Amino acid sequence: MQNDLPKRRRAAELSQGDLAEAVGVTRQTINAIERERYDPSLELAFKLTAYFDCAIEDMFDPEELSE
Amino acid sequence: MGSKRSGPALTRRTYRRLVYGIIAVGVIGLLAGIVLDERLLGTVVYLCGAWLGAGIAFLAPWWSDTTLQDERDYDLHNRASGLTMGIATILGISIIPALYVLDAGGYVEISGAIGGAIAVLSALFLLYGVCFAIVQRSA
């Protein structure tokens, strides 16, 4: 699923490892989400959006799901 | 996922290398035992490696402060399990009934090795069914 996680993470000057540790997953999972190779669970999506203080639909683009 | 205990820091890379390394030593020990005709010793080395590796693989995520496994690992395991069962199902359905019919007709003979493979495949399906029921009940 398309997302702007890389942009938000870089804006916050965080490494993938920093963000992974903050939300309790591995760095590889953050990398996979950023490369759109893995769709996070609802729980992880909420953690990520809570961390960046935004709504899920602001970070993740559901458009391709309705196509 | 995410359960943490206060334990020594263990990186994901070290964790994987440790688990795979110990299991590899066990397998090499078993093969060396066969080659050197020290089968009992090889078996002991293998069992130690297998149990130690499996024990670390299972316990370390609970014990370590570092996130060693997460939802993506479980997702990959789920997909790999599904693919394995899919392949086993296709092979089983497409080959085994035909094999028994041909065996009954005297065209082929199901040898002991093939019979063993069919038994293993059947046991795999049975185990999968039991595990599926357990997971379904606990979900």
gemmi code that builds the backbone of each chain (N, CA, C; Angstrom):
import gemmi

chains = {
    "A": [
        ("MET", (0.844, -1.185, 0.000), (0.000, 0.000, 0.000), (0.889, 1.248, 0.000)),
        ("GLN", (0.498, 2.213, -0.830), (1.298, 3.441, -0.897), (1.240, 4.180, 0.435)),
        ("ASN", (2.367, 4.753, 0.804), (2.392, 5.503, 2.059), (3.500, 6.560, 1.999)),
        ("ASP", (3.379, 7.508, 2.915), (4.408, 8.555, 2.943), (5.294, 8.396, 4.189)),
        ("LEU", (5.426, 7.189, 4.642), (6.243, 6.935, 5.830), (7.693, 7.391, 5.654)),
        ("PRO", (8.328, 7.119, 4.496), (9.727, 7.571, 4.355), (9.852, 9.088, 4.525)),
        ("LYS", (8.904, 9.816, 3.937), (8.948, 11.281, 4.009), (8.811, 11.756, 5.454)),
        ("ARG", (7.848, 11.163, 6.160), (7.622, 11.565, 7.554), (8.809, 11.166, 8.431)),
        ("ARG", (9.357, 10.004, 8.174), (10.490, 9.537, 8.991), (11.711, 10.435, 8.784)),
        ("ARG", (11.962, 10.781, 7.522), (13.119, 11.643, 7.246), (12.899, 13.042, 7.829)),
        ("ALA", (11.659, 13.522, 7.748), (11.354, 14.841, 8.307), (11.606, 14.859, 9.816)),
        ("ALA", (11.351, 13.721, 10.438), (11.581, 13.626, 11.889), (13.032, 13.271, 12.202)),
        ("GLU", (13.847, 13.131, 11.164), (15.274, 12.797, 11.298), (15.476, 11.497, 12.085)),
        ("LEU", (14.693, 10.515, 11.694), (14.789, 9.212, 12.346), (15.366, 8.202, 11.366)),
        ("SER", (16.135, 7.264, 11.883), (16.557, 6.140, 11.039), (15.442, 5.088, 11.077)),
        ("GLN", (15.523, 4.142, 10.153), (14.531, 3.062, 10.178), (14.612, 2.296, 11.495)),
        ("GLY", (15.832, 2.137, 11.994), (16.019, 1.426, 13.259), (15.392, 2.172, 14.429)),
        ("ASP", (15.539, 3.507, 14.430), (14.945, 4.314, 15.511), (13.431, 4.149, 15.523)),
        ("LEU", (12.841, 4.266, 14.318), (11.384, 4.166, 14.224), (10.917, 2.757, 14.602)),
        ("ALA", (11.674, 1.756, 14.132), (11.321, 0.367, 14.452), (11.296, 0.157, 15.960)),
        ("GLU", (12.306, 0.679, 16.632), (12.380, 0.512, 18.084), (11.225, 1.243, 18.775)),
        ("ALA", (10.877, 2.394, 18.224), (9.812, 3.192, 18.846), (8.451, 2.504, 18.759)),
        ("VAL", (8.220, 1.776, 17.678), (6.900, 1.142, 17.516), (6.942, -0.368, 17.758)),
        ("GLY", (8.112, -0.887, 18.155), (8.206, -2.288, 18.578), (8.218, -3.311, 17.467)),
        ("VAL", (8.825, -2.946, 16.329), (8.994, -3.945, 15.258), (10.463, -3.949, 14.834)),
        ("THR", (10.786, -4.773, 13.866), (12.166, -4.829, 13.392), (12.401, -3.767, 12.308)),
        ("ARG", (13.656, -3.436, 12.100), (14.008, -2.462, 11.067), (13.574, -2.962, 9.693)),
        ("GLN", (13.667, -4.281, 9.498), (13.292, -4.857, 8.212), (11.814, -4.627, 7.894)),
        ("THR", (10.998, -4.620, 8.935), (9.561, -4.397, 8.717), (9.296, -2.957, 8.292)),
        ("ILE", (9.977, -2.010, 8.938), (9.828, -0.603, 8.527), (10.292, -0.444, 7.078)),
        ("ASN", (11.405, -1.068, 6.755), (11.935, -1.000, 5.392), (10.929, -1.590, 4.387)),
        ("ALA", (10.314, -2.714, 4.751), (9.353, -3.364, 3.848), (8.105, -2.496, 3.659)),
        ("ILE", (7.670, -1.833, 4.718), (6.500, -0.943, 4.599), (6.851, 0.238, 3.690)),
        ("GLU", (8.021, 0.801, 3.903), (8.422, 1.961, 3.094), (8.568, 1.595, 1.617)),
        ("ARG", (8.997, 0.380, 1.358), (9.151, -0.053, -0.036), (7.857, -0.627, -0.604)),
        ("GLU", (6.798, -0.548, 0.193), (5.456, -1.018, -0.200), (5.442, -2.498, -0.527)),
        ("ARG", (6.270, -3.221, 0.190), (6.307, -4.681, 0.010), (5.570, -5.386, 1.134)),
        ("TYR", (5.137, -4.639, 2.128), (4.404, -5.235, 3.235), (3.371, -4.235, 3.747)),
        ("ASP", (2.132, -4.699, 3.897), (1.070, -3.869, 4.476), (1.010, -4.139, 5.978)),
        ("PRO", (1.192, -3.100, 6.784), (1.201, -3.340, 8.227), (-0.179, -3.746, 8.747)),
        ("SER", (-0.176, -4.393, 9.900), (-1.446, -4.722, 10.554), (-2.095, -3.418, 11.009)),
        ("LEU", (-3.369, -3.507, 11.342), (-4.081, -2.330, 11.827), (-3.407, -1.801, 13.094)),
        ("GLU", (-2.988, -2.724, 13.934), (-2.329, -2.338, 15.192), (-1.054, -1.527, 14.911)),
        ("LEU", (-0.251, -2.017, 13.991), (1.005, -1.321, 13.684), (0.724, 0.004, 12.969)),
        ("ALA", (-0.280, -0.002, 12.090), (-0.639, 1.237, 11.394), (-1.060, 2.313, 12.407)),
        ("PHE", (-1.825, 1.915, 13.408), (-2.225, 2.864, 14.456), (-1.013, 3.359, 15.241)),
        ("LYS", (-0.081, 2.449, 15.531), (1.125, 2.851, 16.263), (1.929, 3.872, 15.461)),
        ("LEU", (2.061, 3.601, 14.158), (2.845, 4.501, 13.308), (2.187, 5.883, 13.214)),
        ("THR", (0.877, 5.859, 13.009), (0.192, 7.158, 12.860), (0.139, 7.898, 14.200)),
        ("ALA", (0.040, 7.161, 15.284), (0.070, 7.813, 16.600), (1.450, 8.434, 16.827)),
        ("TYR", (2.467, 7.744, 16.389), (3.829, 8.257, 16.569), (4.018, 9.564, 15.798)),
        ("PHE", (3.476, 9.617, 14.583), (3.640, 10.818, 13.770), (2.448, 11.780, 13.904)),
        ("ASP", (1.543, 11.435, 14.819), (0.405, 12.293, 15.129), (-0.383, 12.662, 13.868)),
        ("CYS", (-0.801, 11.653, 13.152), (-1.622, 11.884, 11.955), (-2.668, 10.771, 11.847)),
        ("ALA", (-3.587, 10.943, 10.917), (-4.623, 9.920, 10.711), (-4.090, 8.833, 9.780)),
        ("ILE", (-4.684, 7.649, 9.884), (-4.229, 6.530, 9.044), (-4.335, 6.877, 7.561)),
        ("GLU", (-5.467, 7.519, 7.188), (-5.650, 7.834, 5.767), (-4.698, 8.939, 5.285)),
        ("ASP", (-4.089, 9.651, 6.229), (-3.083, 10.646, 5.837), (-1.753, 9.977, 5.501)),
        ("MET", (-1.485, 8.896, 6.207), (-0.202, 8.210, 5.977), (-0.313, 7.134, 4.892)),
        ("PHE", (-1.422, 6.418, 4.900), (-1.597, 5.326, 3.931), (-2.662, 5.703, 2.913)),
        ("ASP", (-2.382, 5.370, 1.655), (-3.296, 5.719, 0.578), (-4.143, 4.498, 0.230)),
        ("PRO", (-5.440, 4.538, 0.576), (-6.295, 3.367, 0.315), (-6.806, 3.307, -1.121)),
        ("GLU", (-6.406, 4.268, -1.962), (-6.965, 4.380, -3.310), (-6.812, 3.089, -4.110)),
        ("GLU", (-5.623, 2.510, -4.024), (-5.379, 1.321, -4.844), (-6.231, 0.133, -4.387)),
        ("LEU", (-6.739, 0.164, -3.162), (-7.580, -0.933, -2.683), (-8.945, -0.914, -3.347)),
        ("SER", (-9.424, 0.291, -3.718), (-10.752, 0.391, -4.314), (-10.717, 0.253, -5.824)),
        ("GLU", (-9.516, 0.134, -6.384), (-9.409, 0.021, -7.845), (-9.815, -1.364, -8.305)),
    ],
    "B": [
        ("MET", (4.150, -11.049, 20.079), (4.831, -9.910, 19.482), (5.060, -8.825, 20.520)),
        ("GLY", (6.287, -8.310, 20.554), (6.533, -7.127, 21.344), (6.683, -7.358, 22.834)),
        ("SER", (6.508, -8.607, 23.331), (6.686, -8.850, 24.746), (8.165, -8.753, 25.076)),
        ("LYS", (8.459, -8.012, 26.088), (9.853, -7.773, 26.404), (10.168, -8.213, 27.822)),
        ("ARG", (11.327, -8.812, 28.001), (11.846, -9.116, 29.319), (13.194, -8.430, 29.411)),
        ("SER", (13.597, -8.120, 30.622), (14.916, -7.507, 30.744), (15.970, -8.592, 30.670)),
        ("GLY", (16.663, -8.642, 29.587), (17.717, -9.627, 29.376), (18.832, -8.978, 28.606)),
        ("PRO", (19.884, -9.707, 28.322), (20.992, -9.118, 27.589), (20.579, -8.730, 26.178)),
        ("ALA", (21.214, -7.671, 25.652), (20.899, -7.205, 24.305), (21.332, -8.250, 23.288)),
        ("LEU", (20.451, -8.601, 22.387), (20.735, -9.593, 21.354), (20.162, -9.039, 20.079)),
        ("THR", (21.047, -8.778, 19.095), (20.526, -8.216, 17.855), (19.855, -9.315, 17.040)),
        ("ARG", (19.016, -8.878, 16.112), (18.290, -9.831, 15.264), (19.278, -10.667, 14.445)),
        ("ARG", (20.350, -9.997, 13.966), (21.337, -10.713, 13.156), (22.046, -11.785, 13.996)),
        ("THR", (22.435, -11.405, 15.223), (23.107, -12.366, 16.105), (22.182, -13.527, 16.440)),
        ("TYR", (20.922, -13.188, 16.691), (19.917, -14.206, 17.019), (19.802, -15.234, 15.884)),
        ("ARG", (19.676, -14.736, 14.667), (19.533, -15.649, 13.526), (20.796, -16.478, 13.318)),
        ("ARG", (21.951, -15.800, 13.406), (23.210, -16.525, 13.209), (23.386, -17.596, 14.275)),
        ("LEU", (23.009, -17.262, 15.497), (23.133, -18.203, 16.614), (22.250, -19.432, 16.381)),
        ("VAL", (20.993, -19.181, 16.060), (20.048, -20.294, 15.876), (20.457, -21.163, 14.690)),
        ("TYR", (20.680, -20.519, 13.531), (21.035, -21.297, 12.344), (22.401, -21.973, 12.520)),
        ("GLY", (23.331, -21.281, 13.196), (24.663, -21.844, 13.408), (24.612, -23.099, 14.264)),
        ("ILE", (23.865, -23.038, 15.352), (23.777, -24.194, 16.255), (23.108, -25.377, 15.548)),
        ("ILE", (22.036, -25.082, 14.811), (21.351, -26.163, 14.081), (22.276, -26.730, 13.000)),
        ("ALA", (23.032, -25.863, 12.328), (23.967, -26.334, 11.295), (25.035, -27.240, 11.900)),
        ("VAL", (25.528, -26.875, 13.085), (26.517, -27.727, 13.754), (25.905, -29.095, 14.039)),
        ("GLY", (24.652, -29.095, 14.477), (23.960, -30.365, 14.744), (23.849, -31.228, 13.503)),
        ("VAL", (23.450, -30.609, 12.389), (23.294, -31.361, 11.131), (24.647, -31.884, 10.648)),
        ("ILE", (25.661, -31.013, 10.716), (27.011, -31.441, 10.303), (27.491, -32.585, 11.198)),
        ("GLY", (27.193, -32.479, 12.488), (27.559, -33.542, 13.423), (26.909, -34.866, 13.060)),
        ("LEU", (25.642, -34.795, 12.674), (24.918, -36.013, 12.283), (25.533, -36.633, 11.029)),
        ("LEU", (25.794, -35.778, 10.028), (26.394, -36.276, 8.786), (27.793, -36.835, 9.046)),
        ("ALA", (28.563, -36.136, 9.900), (29.912, -36.628, 10.239), (29.819, -37.972, 10.947)),
        ("GLY", (28.820, -38.105, 11.796), (28.618, -39.371, 12.501), (28.349, -40.508, 11.539)),
        ("ILE", (27.571, -40.216, 10.482), (27.283, -41.248, 9.477), (28.558, -41.617, 8.715)),
        ("VAL", (29.278, -40.570, 8.276), (30.497, -40.793, 7.480), (31.568, -41.526, 8.286)),
        ("LEU", (31.726, -41.127, 9.551), (32.786, -41.696, 10.402), (32.331, -42.939, 11.163)),
        ("ASP", (31.099, -43.375, 10.877), (30.523, -44.551, 11.546), (30.465, -44.363, 13.063)),
        ("GLU", (30.186, -43.137, 13.465), (29.966, -42.829, 14.888), (28.530, -42.322, 15.006)),
        ("ARG", (27.619, -43.218, 14.699), (26.221, -42.802, 14.554), (25.596, -42.328, 15.860)),
        ("LEU", (25.935, -42.979, 16.960), (25.369, -42.576, 18.242), (25.848, -41.173, 18.623)),
        ("LEU", (27.153, -40.950, 18.467), (27.725, -39.640, 18.784), (27.129, -38.559, 17.876)),
        ("GLY", (27.019, -38.895, 16.585), (26.431, -37.959, 15.627), (24.992, -37.613, 15.991)),
        ("THR", (24.260, -38.626, 16.420), (22.861, -38.402, 16.805), (22.776, -37.501, 18.037)),
        ("VAL", (23.665, -37.744, 19.000), (23.686, -36.911, 20.218), (23.997, -35.467, 19.864)),
        ("VAL", (24.995, -35.259, 18.998), (25.363, -33.896, 18.575), (24.174, -33.240, 17.866)),
        ("TYR", (23.526, -34.009, 16.990), (22.383, -33.477, 16.254), (21.243, -33.074, 17.200)),
        ("LEU", (20.921, -33.977, 18.136), (19.815, -33.689, 19.052), (20.125, -32.474, 19.930)),
        ("CYS", (21.378, -32.391, 20.387), (21.776, -31.224, 21.189), (21.609, -29.941, 20.367)),
        ("GLY", (22.105, -29.969, 19.126), (22.004, -28.793, 18.260), (20.564, -28.429, 17.965)),
        ("ALA", (19.765, -29.443, 17.644), (18.371, -29.191, 17.276), (17.592, -28.618, 18.462)),
        ("TRP", (17.764, -29.228, 19.629), (17.011, -28.785, 20.808), (17.502, -27.420, 21.293)),
        ("LEU", (18.813, -27.237, 21.283), (19.366, -25.951, 21.723), (18.945, -24.835, 20.765)),
        ("GLY", (19.082, -25.103, 19.457), (18.701, -24.105, 18.454), (17.222, -23.773, 18.528)),
        ("ALA", (16.393, -24.812, 18.624), (14.948, -24.585, 18.710), (14.589, -23.861, 20.008)),
        ("GLY", (15.271, -24.228, 21.083), (15.009, -23.575, 22.375), (15.338, -22.097, 22.328)),
        ("ILE", (16.496, -21.772, 21.753), (16.884, -20.358, 21.643), (15.915, -19.622, 20.714)),
        ("ALA", (15.564, -20.276, 19.601), (14.644, -19.645, 18.644), (13.313, -19.308, 19.312)),
        ("PHE", (12.857, -20.195, 20.177), (11.553, -20.008, 20.815), (11.627, -19.033, 21.994)),
        ("LEU", (12.672, -19.154, 22.797), (12.742, -18.394, 24.047), (13.344, -16.996, 23.905)),
        ("ALA", (14.304, -16.847, 22.994), (15.016, -15.569, 22.902), (14.093, -14.369, 22.650)),
        ("PRO", (13.064, -14.483, 21.782), (12.188, -13.329, 21.574), (11.491, -12.874, 22.860)),
        ("TRP", (11.247, -13.807, 23.795), (10.599, -13.439, 25.057), (11.606, -12.864, 26.048)),
        ("TRP", (12.828, -13.278, 25.879), (13.863, -13.024, 26.861), (14.617, -11.731, 26.558)),
        ("SER", (14.753, -11.413, 25.268), (15.594, -10.285, 24.863), (14.818, -8.964, 24.884)),
        ("ASP", (15.544, -7.897, 25.113), (14.952, -6.558, 25.049), (14.720, -6.117, 23.606)),
        ("THR", (15.479, -6.703, 22.688), (15.375, -6.326, 21.281), (14.207, -7.067, 20.627)),
        ("THR", (13.549, -6.403, 19.666), (12.494, -7.082, 18.910), (13.146, -8.005, 17.887)),
        ("LEU", (13.066, -9.301, 18.145), (13.721, -10.273, 17.265), (12.767, -10.819, 16.205)),
        ("GLN", (11.482, -10.841, 16.536), (10.470, -11.285, 15.572), (9.282, -10.341, 15.690)),
        ("ASP", (8.627, -10.103, 14.578), (7.450, -9.248, 14.635), (6.387, -9.754, 13.676)),
        ("GLU", (5.358, -8.927, 13.472), (4.200, -9.376, 12.690), (4.559, -9.759, 11.261)),
        ("ARG", (5.578, -9.111, 10.689), (5.964, -9.450, 9.313), (6.555, -10.856, 9.250)),
        ("ASP", (7.326, -11.240, 10.265), (7.863, -12.606, 10.311), (6.721, -13.621, 10.368)),
        ("TYR", (5.716, -13.320, 11.214), (4.573, -14.236, 11.317), (3.811, -14.287, 9.997)),
        ("ASP", (3.690, -13.142, 9.338), (3.007, -13.096, 8.047), (3.763, -13.932, 7.005)),
        ("LEU", (5.093, -13.795, 7.006), (5.905, -14.582, 6.062), (5.758, -16.077, 6.349)),
        ("HIS", (5.773, -16.426, 7.656), (5.580, -17.835, 8.026), (4.216, -18.336, 7.548)),
        ("ASN", (3.194, -17.518, 7.743), (1.845, -17.908, 7.321), (1.788, -18.152, 5.821)),
        ("ARG", (2.402, -17.222, 5.065), (2.359, -17.363, 3.602), (3.159, -18.561, 3.142)),
        ("ALA", (4.327, -18.777, 3.780), (5.152, -19.934, 3.416), (4.422, -21.237, 3.749)),
        ("SER", (3.736, -21.260, 4.912), (2.980, -22.463, 5.303), (1.862, -22.724, 4.301)),
        ("GLY", (1.164, -21.647, 3.903), (0.085, -21.784, 2.931), (0.592, -22.305, 1.599)),
        ("LEU", (1.744, -21.783, 1.172), (2.330, -22.222, -0.101), (2.743, -23.695, -0.011)),
        ("THR", (3.354, -24.057, 1.116), (3.773, -25.453, 1.318), (2.572, -26.386, 1.245)),
        ("MET", (1.504, -26.018, 1.960), (0.324, -26.876, 1.975), (-0.340, -26.903, 0.599)),
        ("GLY", (-0.303, -25.768, -0.099), (-0.875, -25.718, -1.446), (-0.149, -26.659, -2.391)),
        ("ILE", (1.176, -26.615, -2.357), (1.979, -27.504, -3.206), (1.732, -28.963, -2.828)),
        ("ALA", (1.718, -29.226, -1.510), (1.489, -30.603, -1.045), (0.107, -31.098, -1.471)),
        ("THR", (-0.876, -30.197, -1.414), (-2.243, -30.580, -1.808), (-2.305, -30.904, -3.299)),
        ("ILE", (-1.708, -30.022, -4.107), (-1.747, -30.241, -5.556), (-1.027, -31.548, -5.913)),
        ("LEU", (0.144, -31.741, -5.308), (0.881, -32.985, -5.574), (0.084, -34.195, -5.109)),
        ("GLY", (-0.480, -34.073, -3.912), (-1.231, -35.195, -3.343), (-2.443, -35.556, -4.178)),
        ("ILE", (-3.246, -34.535, -4.522), (-4.482, -34.794, -5.268), (-4.187, -35.265, -6.688)),
        ("SER", (-3.140, -34.699, -7.296), (-2.888, -35.012, -8.704), (-2.153, -36.340, -8.896)),
        ("ILE", (-1.458, -36.807, -7.878), (-0.626, -37.998, -8.071), (-1.122, -39.223, -7.302)),
        ("ILE", (-1.416, -39.048, -6.013), (-1.637, -40.219, -5.152), (-2.823, -41.102, -5.590)),
        ("PRO", (-4.016, -40.524, -5.845), (-5.126, -41.407, -6.254), (-4.805, -42.173, -7.539)),
        ("ALA", (-4.183, -41.473, -8.502), (-3.832, -42.129, -9.774), (-2.841, -43.267, -9.533)),
        ("LEU", (-1.921, -43.015, -8.589), (-0.904, -44.020, -8.277), (-1.547, -45.286, -7.722)),
        ("TYR", (-2.528, -45.108, -6.830), (-3.198, -46.274, -6.231), (-4.015, -47.044, -7.270)),
        ("VAL", (-4.659, -46.291, -8.189), (-5.448, -46.952, -9.240), (-4.527, -47.762, -10.151)),
        ("LEU", (-3.404, -47.145, -10.539), (-2.447, -47.839, -11.410), (-1.831, -49.043, -10.690)),
        ("ASP", (-1.620, -48.892, -9.377), (-1.079, -50.001, -8.586), (-2.073, -51.158, -8.537)),
        ("ALA", (-3.361, -50.804, -8.330), (-4.407, -51.843, -8.285), (-4.547, -52.528, -9.641)),
        ("GLY", (-4.334, -51.783, -10.720), (-4.433, -52.352, -12.055), (-3.188, -53.103, -12.491)),
        ("GLY", (-2.176, -53.067, -11.667), (-0.954, -53.793, -11.973), (-0.020, -53.072, -12.932)),
        ("TYR", (-0.283, -51.791, -13.172), (0.577, -51.049, -14.103), (1.861, -50.551, -13.418)),
        ("VAL", (1.729, -50.155, -12.183), (2.904, -49.741, -11.413), (2.837, -50.425, -10.049)),
        ("GLU", (3.955, -50.390, -9.363), (3.966, -50.952, -8.016), (4.415, -49.855, -7.047)),
        ("ILE", (3.592, -49.626, -6.017), (3.957, -48.625, -5.003), (5.011, -49.259, -4.099)),
        ("SER", (6.231, -48.755, -4.226), (7.324, -49.318, -3.428), (7.243, -48.830, -1.979)),
        ("GLY", (8.106, -49.375, -1.162), (8.140, -48.965, 0.239), (8.468, -47.502, 0.411)),
        ("ALA", (9.394, -47.019, -0.416), (9.789, -45.609, -0.311), (8.625, -44.691, -0.691)),
        ("ILE", (7.935, -45.034, -1.763), (6.796, -44.206, -2.186), (5.669, -44.291, -1.154)),
        ("GLY", (5.462, -45.510, -0.630), (4.457, -45.675, 0.422), (4.800, -44.820, 1.636)),
        ("GLY", (6.080, -44.776, 1.974), (6.532, -43.943, 3.092), (6.284, -42.475, 2.826)),
        ("ALA", (6.566, -42.048, 1.581), (6.344, -40.645, 1.214), (4.865, -40.295, 1.313)),
        ("ILE", (4.010, -41.210, 0.869), (2.559, -40.974, 0.957), (2.126, -40.887, 2.424)),
        ("ALA", (2.722, -41.749, 3.264), (2.388, -41.722, 4.694), (2.815, -40.399, 5.321)),
        ("VAL", (4.003, -39.928, 4.937), (4.501, -38.648, 5.470), (3.591, -37.497, 5.036)),
        ("LEU", (3.198, -37.538, 3.766), (2.311, -36.496, 3.243), (0.960, -36.520, 3.974)),
        ("SER", (0.455, -37.739, 4.198), (-0.818, -37.871, 4.924), (-0.683, -37.348, 6.342)),
        ("ALA", (0.448, -37.671, 6.981), (0.687, -37.198, 8.350), (0.781, -35.678, 8.385)),
        ("LEU", (1.374, -35.106, 7.336), (1.491, -33.644, 7.252), (0.108, -33.001, 7.190)),
        ("PHE", (-0.774, -33.584, 6.357), (-2.137, -33.058, 6.262), (-2.866, -33.181, 7.600)),
        ("LEU", (-2.685, -34.331, 8.249), (-3.341, -34.570, 9.537), (-2.854, -33.544, 10.574)),
        ("LEU", (-1.544, -33.363, 10.613), (-0.956, -32.406, 11.560), (-1.456, -30.991, 11.270)),
        ("TYR", (-1.518, -30.664, 9.982), (-2.010, -29.340, 9.602), (-3.451, -29.151, 10.070)),
        ("GLY", (-4.265, -30.188, 9.879), (-5.665, -30.113, 10.306), (-5.782, -29.903, 11.808)),
        ("VAL", (-4.980, -30.644, 12.570), (-5.003, -30.512, 14.032), (-4.557, -29.099, 14.434)),
        ("CYS", (-3.459, -28.635, 13.843), (-2.943, -27.296, 14.162), (-3.949, -26.220, 13.768)),
        ("PHE", (-4.589, -26.401, 12.629), (-5.589, -25.430, 12.170), (-6.730, -25.342, 13.177)),
        ("ALA", (-7.189, -26.526, 13.647), (-8.281, -26.551, 14.621), (-7.868, -25.868, 15.923)),
        ("ILE", (-6.633, -26.112, 16.357), (-6.140, -25.483, 17.592), (-6.087, -23.972, 17.432)),
        ("VAL", (-5.526, -23.527, 16.316), (-5.404, -22.088, 16.079), (-6.782, -21.440, 15.960)),
        ("GLN", (-7.691, -22.148, 15.278), (-9.040, -21.620, 15.089), (-9.762, -21.460, 16.428)),
        ("ARG", (-9.563, -22.444, 17.309), (-10.215, -22.386, 18.622), (-9.643, -21.270, 19.488)),
        ("SER", (-8.339, -21.054, 19.345), (-7.701, -20.053, 20.211), (-7.811, -18.637, 19.651)),
        ("ALA", (-8.279, -18.521, 18.389), (-8.356, -17.183, 17.769), (-9.545, -16.400, 18.332)),
    ],
}
model = gemmi.Model(1)
for chain_id, residues in chains.items():
    chain = gemmi.Chain(chain_id)
    for i, (resn, *xyz) in enumerate(residues, 1):
        res = gemmi.Residue()
        res.name, res.seqid = resn, gemmi.SeqId(i, " ")
        for name, pos in zip(("N", "CA", "C"), xyz):
            atom = gemmi.Atom()
            atom.name, atom.element = name, gemmi.Element(name[0])
            atom.pos, atom.b_iso = gemmi.Position(*pos), 0.0
            res.add_atom(atom)
        chain.add_residue(res)
    model.add_chain(chain)
structure = gemmi.Structure()
structure.add_model(model)
structure.setup_entities()
